[in-house]
Amino acid sequence: MIGLAISTTALQNYIKPRLASILSPEQLSQISQFSGSIAQFPPEQAAATRLVYNDAYNLQMRIVMGFALASLVVSLLAFRRHPLNLNAAGLGEGERVETVEQK
């Protein structure tokens, strides 16, 4: 979840400054609401906008892949060849754990 939030923020922070020199504020507002509005832009603006979005999506995928790789490494480091024995911890079969209700 954190990686997704960071990649979405990176996408927006990458797109807005680069498109500010290409599109008008009205077009920026329009594209932030619906990306399909690119088709209504003149061909030069549409091509430049698609290029910026392409680069932004590549950045976003690199961030997500980095988080996926980091989570894989953490999972591998947390692996135990011989898992903990719950009987030794006092939580074997038939044992109950008492819970305290809060008012």
Helices and strands as residue ranges (DSSP letters): H 2-20, H 25-33, G 35-40, H 43-78
